[in-house]
Amino acid sequence: DTFDAVRGGGGAKMVTLYLDDPFWFYHMLRRLDVWDLILCSIPEMVARLRFVTDRPLAQMSQACDPALTFPEDPTPAEREQYGCDIGLVIAGYLDGAGIHRGAVLARLARTHRVRIYGTEGWHRIAREYPILQRCYAGRPLRREEMNRCFRSAAIVLHLHHPQMRDGTTIRAFEIAGCGAFQLADFKAELAGLFRLGEELVCFKSVEELE
């Protein structure tokens, strides 16, 4: 009813941007017919959505705001607070993504100081991987903390959600924007957006990451 009211009230164009894979979330595939344009941040989604809708589709990569994400040197106290070998800001999803990320981080935590900032789901994930109990900071980061946190870590790890088959997320831009060292699992889109080996480094297996 809301869609119909907006469209009927004055001929407004309806545009949506999918940051996630809509095939992972059924509600995102409902009423595709209402959109005048569907934008997808994941490149391969354009081709897949053509099978289920005839609405106009386009790909639009994510980005960051340089007014918010920029090189900012932390104070000595902040380096003490946020400093670690491997840091990451990542949601604690209670799904396959959480188990996947938990397994990877548990392996790294055996030999490195890992620091995780994210939602409370990490408490549950740490029950499966007890070594992560000492790694989880117990909270997400505030926006104004993120630059200094990234700059305090020797490595900022970017582990994509499994739904990201070839695309990347805003986190790639945030880490690069503040001038931190980024280590990411390889996605094809990264090669078109960054100079690999200079602006970030990628790995293609857990063995390569270790």
N, C-alpha and C positions, 0 to 999 in steps of 0.2 A: 504493500500500500504506500509506503514511504517513497519508493522508487517512482511509482506511478504519479504520486502527488507532485514530486519535484519536476518530473519531465512534463507533466501536463500543465503546470502552473505558468510556464513562460518559455517552453522550448529549450530549457537548459541542457547542455551537453553533459553526458554522464561518462566519467573516466575513472578507471580503477588502476591501481598499481599493485601487482602481486610481488611481494618480497619473498614469499615462501612458495614452494611447489604446491599448486592447488590440488594435485592428485593425492597429496598426503592429508588434505583437509576437505572432507566432502562438502561442507557448507560453502566453500569458496567456488564450487562448480555449479551451485544453484543459481538460477536466473541470470546466466551469462548473456541472455538476450537483451538485458536492460542497458548494457554498456555500449556507448558509441565508440569507445576505444579501450582496449585492454593492454596495459603495459606490464611486461614481465622483466624482473631483474635477472632471472636465470635464462641464459641464452637459449637452451634447448627447449624451454617451455613453449616458445612461440610455435615451433613445429608440432609439438604434442597437442597443444590446444586447438590447432587447425582441424584435428580429427573430431572435435566435439562442439565447435562453434564456427559460425561464418562471420562473426563480428570482427572488425579491424583489430589487428594485433601488431605489437611492436616491442622490441627489446630495449630496455633502458638500464644501464648499469647503475649501481649505487655509488655514493660519493660521500664526502664529509665536508663540513663547513670550516674553512680555514680560520674563521673568527673564533671558533671554539676548539679546534684541533691544531696545535702548533707546537714547535719545540719550546719547552719550558723546563728549565733546570730545577730540579728539586733541591730543597735545603738539605744540609747534613742530617737533620732529624727525619726528614721525609725519606731520605735514602736508607736510613736505619729502619724505618717503618715498612717501606715497600720493597726494599732490596731483596733480591733472590737470584738464583741461577736461571730459573724459568718461571715467568709470570704469565697469567692469562686472566682475562675478564670474559666469563662465559656462563651462560644460563645452565642451571642444573636440571635439565629436562629428565623426567622420569619415564623414559622410553628407550628405544634402541640407541638413540644418540647419547644418552647419559651413560649407558653401559659401555658403549664404544669409547667415549672420551675417558671414562673412569679407568678402563683397562689400560689405555695408552699412558695415562698420567701415573697410574700405579707402578708401571714399569720404570718410568723416568724417576719417580720419587725414591727408588731404591738407591740411586747414586747421585741425585741432584736435589738441591733445595727448591722445591716447587711451591708456588703460592697461587691459590685459586681465589678469585673474587667472583661471586655470582649469587644466584637465588638459593633459597634454603633447600632446594632439592639435592644439593650436594651433601647434606647430612645423610639422606637416604642412600645416595650412591656410595658414600664412605662406609656404609654398613656392609656393602659387597666387597669393598676394597679398603680395609681398615687403615692401611698406610696413609690414605688420603685425609684421615681425621686431623693429622697434624698440618696438612697443607691448606685446608679450607679456612679462609679468613673469617667466615661466619656471616658474611654480608656481601651485597653488591657494592660497587663503587659509585659514588656520586659523580656527576658529569665533570665537575671541576677538579676531581682527584685523578682522573684518568690519565691526563698527559704526564703528570709527575710520577704516577705509578709505572707507566710504560717506560719512562726514562730511567727509572731506578732499577729495572730488571736487566740482567745481562742479556737475556733472550726473552722476547714476547712470542709465545706460541699461539698460532692461529689454527685451531682445529675446526674445520667446517662440519656442519650438520650433515649427516648422510644424504639428506635430500638434495644437497648441492652437488650434482653430478659433474657439471663442468663450469658452473658459475661461482662467484665469490660474494662476499657480504660487505657491509659497511665497515666491519672491523678491520679489513685489509687497508682501507683508506685512513682510518683513525690511527692505526699503529704507524703507518708510513708518514702520516701528516705530522706527528709529533717527533719524528726523527729517531724512533727506536729501532732496534734490530729485530726484524720479523722473520720467524720461521713458520712456514705454512705448508699444509698438505697440498700438493699440486692440484690446481684446477686450470683447465685450458684457458679460461677467461683471464687469469692472472697474466699469462704471457702476452696478451694484447693490451694490458693496462699498465704493466710495470716492466722495468728492465730487470729481469730475473738475474740474480747473482749480484746486483748492485743495490736495488731498492728493496728487495726481499730475497730470501732464499727458500727454496721449496724442497720437499722430500716426497717420495712416492711409496714408501713402505715404513713400517715401524722399525725394521732393522736399519734402514738408512737414517732414520731419525735418531736412533740411539748412537 
